[in-house]
Structures are given as structure tokens and as C-alpha cells.
Amino acid sequence: MNTSGLRYFGAALIVLLGIWAGLKFHSVHRVEGPEVPVPAGVAGAPDPKENAAMETAPRPVIPARLPDFSLNDLSGKATSIAAWSGNSLVINFWATWCAPCRREIPLLKTLAADWAGRDLTVVGIAVDYPDKVRQFAGQFKIDYPVLIGEQDALDVAAKFGMDAPAFPFTVFTDRRGDVVALFVGELHRPQAEFILSEVQNLNQERIQLPEARRAIADWLEAMAAKHPG
């Protein structure tokens, strides 16, 4: 497999956090309400020793629903994520110094344009200095909403269970504000389109949330098994 293929099926598929009860890697609890297991798809199944270690390690608390938060936009105006209430969201956490983050920008712009008519909004959350983000956004002609923060943006990342975030990572929600998946690593079109197709099925009530989460986790597991390198 060539280098780009390795990057796609290795780095990008290292961790997908889709919320599904059937996988066994990470189990977390909602802030309020019943337990919500959250699996982590990996390129290969961990050995029993690793499983035992993971059982005693701190577990990320990923919310079942989109948490409320506000950050400044590119103009410096405080903006709540609730500004896009009623839309499905693709929330991408990134930084200007992050190479995979930069590589994702064209895809995110395409997703924002292609899905705009289907009540979906791409929101970038830049964990970086505001002046650098504004310069970067202008240079790369980012035309979807961008929110900016330093420690406050890290605090938002922690609300998604990412206390020590690895950039980039992307959260997918449906129009009701349910967290459908959290993908860690560089996002590529096949992953994005598959997850968004399940989000669309949810929005149109063709499937239920547990089915969507399971379908996403199954798809990732199949892709990882097919391309283990």
C-alpha cells in the first residue's frame, strides 16, 4: 500500500468514537441519565493484557448530547453553538500548526457546500491564537463558521471527553443534538460521507440512533480489518 493509503487507513482510522453498545474498548457514562457505552475502533483488536489495562485506565466521558458552549467567532463576537440549533453539525477541532488539520480544510469546505441544503452546518473550532486563526482563515478562504479559543476552547474539547485532545478531531451530531460519532484523526471523504449518510437516515427517521451508531462502528471495523496496515 502506498503512503497515502497507509495514512488513510492507519492514522485516520486509529480512533473513531461512535457511540455503540456492542464494541468493548471504552465504556463511559452520560453526565445525566443512563449509561452510554462508547467504543473506539482501532486497526486491530487489542490483546487481553491491553484490555485489562484499559479497564483500570481513566475513561473519556463523551456526552450523549451536544453540550452547550460559547466561543468567539472570527470577528471576536461571542457565539453559542446553539446558534445552529436544529441543524446537524460537523464540529471540527483544529489548530493552524497541525498538518492534518490543514489537509482537512478543502474537504470541510466541500462538505459545507454540498450539505448546506440539507440542514447541516460545518463549524470549525480553532484551538489557537485569534490573530493566527484569522490570518489562516483568510489565506485558505474558509467559508464555514469558525470559533476560536485558547484555554476556553480546550475546556470545550474536554466537554467531549477530550481532556488531552489530539488534533484534529470531529464531532457529528444529528438535528436533535444527539452525538452520533466522534472521529479522531484526519477525516477523509469516505468516512465523512458514510457518517453523514447515517446522520441523514436519522434525521429522516429511517433508522434509530442506536442503529446509526452501530452501523458507523461496524463500517469502521470492517475498513480497519480490510486495511490493517
Order of alpha helices (4+ residues) and beta strands (2+ residues): alpha-beta-beta-beta-alpha-beta-beta-beta-alpha-beta-alpha-beta-alpha-beta-beta-alpha-alpha
